[in-house]
Amino acid sequence: MLLLLGSIGTSNIPLMKRLIGILAKTPLFYIVSKGVFHEELTLAENMWGGRYVPQTKILPIVDAAIIHGKFCFVKQNILRYSLILFRRQQLAY
């Protein structure tokens, strides 16, 4: 799973620490974009990440993503991979 909250989300250190703490308790593996304050965040053992991660390369290989939902992300990624997302939705029904 990809955790990507953009520059505004990742600059909220209490929010990022809380999310890391919650996600650390799950059995899933996470790729985390830590943003400009990356030195202030310590990832759990079920996480890997850095200041920035190449979202356009990672999105096609993850099963799910927690994102900030801003238009630029949607335009760059979701629209590009909409066929993949559509197929996954079809399989769910």
C-alpha positions as CSV (number, residue, x, y, z in Angstrom):
1,M,0.0,0.0,0.0
2,L,1.2,3.5,-0.8
3,L,0.8,6.3,1.7
4,L,1.2,9.6,-0.1
5,L,-0.2,12.8,1.4
6,G,1.5,15.5,-0.6
7,S,3.5,18.4,0.7
8,I,0.8,19.8,3.0
9,G,-0.1,16.5,4.5
10,T,3.4,15.4,5.1
11,S,4.3,18.7,6.7
12,N,1.7,17.9,9.4
13,I,4.1,15.9,11.6
14,P,1.5,14.9,14.3
15,L,-0.8,13.6,11.6
16,M,2.1,11.6,9.9
17,K,3.2,10.1,13.2
18,R,-0.3,9.1,14.1
19,L,-0.9,7.4,10.7
20,I,2.5,5.6,11.0
21,G,1.5,4.4,14.4
22,I,-1.9,3.1,13.3
23,L,-0.6,1.5,10.1
24,A,2.3,-0.1,12.0
25,K,-0.3,-2.3,13.8
26,T,-1.6,-3.9,10.6
27,P,-0.1,-6.9,8.8
28,L,0.3,-4.9,5.5
29,F,3.5,-3.5,4.0
30,Y,3.5,0.3,3.2
31,I,5.6,2.5,1.0
32,V,5.6,6.0,2.6
33,S,6.5,9.3,1.1
34,K,7.7,11.3,4.2
35,G,8.1,14.7,2.5
36,V,10.3,17.6,3.5
37,F,10.3,16.8,7.2
38,H,11.5,13.2,6.5
39,E,14.2,13.4,9.2
40,E,11.5,13.8,11.9
41,L,9.7,10.6,11.0
42,T,10.7,7.1,11.9
43,L,8.9,4.4,9.9
44,A,7.8,1.1,11.4
45,E,9.2,-2.3,10.4
46,N,6.4,-2.9,7.9
47,M,7.2,0.3,6.1
48,W,9.8,1.6,3.6
49,G,10.1,5.2,2.3
50,G,12.0,8.4,2.0
51,R,11.7,12.1,1.4
52,Y,10.1,11.4,-1.9
53,V,9.0,8.2,-3.7
54,P,8.4,7.9,-7.5
55,Q,4.6,7.7,-7.4
56,T,4.2,7.2,-11.1
57,K,6.4,4.1,-10.9
58,I,5.0,2.7,-7.6
59,L,1.2,3.3,-8.2
60,P,0.9,0.6,-10.9
61,I,2.4,-2.1,-8.6
62,V,0.6,-1.4,-5.3
63,D,-2.8,-2.9,-4.5
64,A,-4.1,0.3,-2.8
65,A,-3.1,3.8,-1.9
66,I,-3.9,6.4,0.7
67,I,-3.6,9.7,-1.0
68,H,-4.4,13.4,-0.5
69,G,-6.8,13.6,-3.5
70,K,-5.5,16.8,-5.0
71,F,-6.1,17.3,-8.7
72,C,-2.5,17.1,-9.8
73,F,-2.2,13.6,-8.3
74,V,-5.4,12.5,-9.9
75,K,-4.4,13.9,-13.2
76,Q,-0.9,12.4,-13.2
77,N,-1.9,9.0,-11.9
78,I,-5.5,8.0,-11.5
79,L,-6.4,9.0,-15.1
80,R,-3.4,7.2,-16.4
81,Y,-4.3,4.0,-14.6
82,S,-8.1,4.3,-14.7
83,L,-8.3,1.2,-16.9
84,I,-6.6,-0.8,-14.2
85,L,-8.8,0.6,-11.4
86,F,-11.9,0.0,-13.5
87,R,-10.9,-3.7,-14.0
88,R,-10.3,-4.1,-10.3
89,Q,-13.7,-2.6,-9.5
90,Q,-15.4,-5.0,-12.1
91,L,-13.8,-8.0,-10.4
92,A,-15.3,-6.9,-7.0
93,Y,-18.9,-7.2,-8.2
